[in-house]
Amino acid sequence: MASVHNPSIRLTIDDRSIDVEAGTTVAAALVVAGMRGTRISVSGQAREALCGMGVCQECRVTIDGRAHVLACQTLCRDGQVVHTQSAGTR
């Protein structure tokens, strides 16, 4: 639940609306949404955020139509639309 200092914002992840506190990264919102991964590797395995600081590139998602955005480096915005490549791996 959001506090007075961090109001709640709503975004959509793989066609599912969720509420998070302002200042939450997209990577953290994925965890809140119960997502198991952000993309599928060439060998078919779910990949997800590993380093949390943009080095590993494993957290790439599509945000508002822009592909390969790093979820760990992007703050959630109200109305934001996030698509993962691994929508079927929840």
C-alpha positions as CSV (number, residue, x, y, z in Angstrom):
1,M,0.0,0.0,0.0
2,A,1.3,3.4,-0.9
3,S,2.1,6.0,1.7
4,V,1.3,9.7,1.6
5,H,4.9,10.4,0.5
6,N,4.9,7.6,-2.2
7,P,1.6,7.7,-4.0
8,S,0.4,4.6,-5.8
9,I,0.7,4.5,-9.6
10,R,-0.8,2.0,-12.0
11,L,1.0,0.3,-14.9
12,T,0.2,-2.6,-17.2
13,I,2.5,-5.6,-17.4
14,D,1.6,-8.2,-20.1
15,D,-2.0,-7.0,-20.1
16,R,-2.3,-7.1,-16.3
17,S,-2.8,-3.9,-14.3
18,I,-0.8,-3.6,-11.1
19,D,-0.3,-0.8,-8.6
20,V,3.1,0.1,-7.2
21,E,4.5,2.9,-5.2
22,A,6.0,5.8,-7.1
23,G,9.8,5.3,-7.3
24,T,9.5,1.6,-8.0
25,T,11.7,0.2,-10.8
26,V,10.1,-1.8,-13.5
27,A,12.2,-4.8,-12.4
28,A,10.7,-4.5,-8.9
29,A,7.2,-4.2,-10.4
30,L,7.8,-7.4,-12.3
31,V,8.5,-9.2,-9.0
32,V,5.4,-7.6,-7.4
33,A,3.4,-8.9,-10.4
34,G,4.7,-12.4,-9.9
35,M,6.6,-12.6,-13.2
36,R,9.2,-15.3,-13.5
37,G,11.2,-13.7,-16.2
38,T,11.5,-10.9,-18.7
39,R,12.6,-12.7,-21.8
40,I,13.4,-16.2,-23.3
41,S,17.0,-17.2,-24.0
42,V,18.0,-18.8,-27.3
43,S,17.9,-22.1,-25.5
44,G,14.3,-21.5,-24.4
45,Q,14.9,-20.7,-20.7
46,A,13.3,-17.8,-18.9
47,R,15.8,-15.0,-18.1
48,E,15.3,-12.3,-15.5
49,A,17.2,-9.5,-13.7
50,L,20.5,-10.7,-12.4
51,C,22.7,-7.8,-11.5
52,G,20.1,-5.1,-10.8
53,M,22.4,-2.3,-12.1
54,G,22.2,-2.6,-15.9
55,V,25.3,-4.5,-16.6
56,C,24.0,-8.0,-17.4
57,Q,21.2,-6.8,-19.7
58,E,19.0,-9.8,-18.6
59,C,16.1,-7.6,-17.6
60,R,15.3,-6.2,-21.1
61,V,11.6,-5.5,-21.7
62,T,9.5,-3.5,-24.1
63,I,8.1,-0.3,-22.5
64,D,5.5,1.8,-24.2
65,G,6.6,0.2,-27.6
66,R,10.3,0.7,-27.1
67,A,12.2,-2.6,-27.1
68,H,15.3,-3.6,-25.1
69,V,14.7,-1.2,-22.2
70,L,16.5,-2.2,-19.0
71,A,13.8,-2.9,-16.3
72,C,16.2,-2.4,-13.5
73,Q,17.2,1.1,-14.6
74,T,13.7,2.3,-15.4
75,L,11.2,3.8,-13.0
76,C,7.5,3.0,-13.3
77,R,5.2,5.7,-14.5
78,D,1.5,6.0,-14.3
79,G,-0.1,4.4,-17.4
80,Q,3.1,2.7,-18.5
81,V,2.7,-0.4,-20.6
82,V,5.4,-3.1,-20.2
83,H,5.6,-6.3,-22.3
84,T,7.9,-9.2,-21.5
85,Q,9.0,-11.8,-23.9
86,S,8.2,-14.5,-21.3
87,A,4.5,-13.7,-20.7
88,G,3.7,-17.4,-20.7
89,T,6.1,-18.2,-17.9
90,R,4.3,-16.7,-14.9
